[in-house]
Amino acid sequence: MPNDLGKLQDNPSGGGVGSDNWYRFDKKGTKECHSVDVRYLHCSGLLRRRAWFFLRWLRAGRETGSICGVVVGTETPERLIPTYRHRRGPSADWEDVKNMVPLTWTACGYGGERR
C-alpha cells in the first residue's frame, strides 16, 4: 500500500470520500430540537400515574413546538407516552408520532427514589 498521505490526487470532483458537505445543511442542530426533561415533569407534579401533560415551546412569543402525553403504570409511574406531530421539511406532510418511553427508578443513598 503506497504512502500517499498529504499528496494531491487527480480527482475532478474536487475532494475525496466524505469531502462533500451536503449533510451539514440537511441536519438540525441541537438548538433547533426540543426536549422534555423528566426532572421538570417530576418537579411540576406531572410525573404521577395517569397524569396528562401538555408542554409548549416559545421563541420570541411565538410557539415553535408542543407535545402532550400521559404517564402510565400500576403502582408507580412506569412509562411516558408522548404524542406529537412533525414534518421533515416545510413542504412535507405532517406525521403523527406516539412513543413509549420507559421510566427507570434508582434508589437514593439516604432513602427514597430518584426518577
C-alpha positions, 0 to 999 in steps of 0.5 A: 500500500503506497504512502500517499498521505498529504499528496494531491490526487487527480480527482475532478470532483474536487475532494475525496470520500466524505469531502462533500458537505451536503449533510451539514445543511440537511441536519438540525442542530441541537438548538433547533430540537426540543426536549422534555426533561423528566426532572421538570415533569417530576418537579411540576407534579406531572410525573404521577400515574395517569397524569396528562401533560401538555408542554409548549415551546416559545421563541420570541412569543411565538410557539415553535413546538408542543407535545402532550402525553400521559404517564402510565403504570400500576403502582408507580409511574412506569412509562411516558407516552408522548404524542406529537406531530412533525414534518421533515421539511416545510413542504412535507406532510405532517406525521403523527408520532406516539412513543413509549418511553420507559421510566427507570427508578434508582434508589437514593443513598439516604432513602427514597427514589430518584426518577 
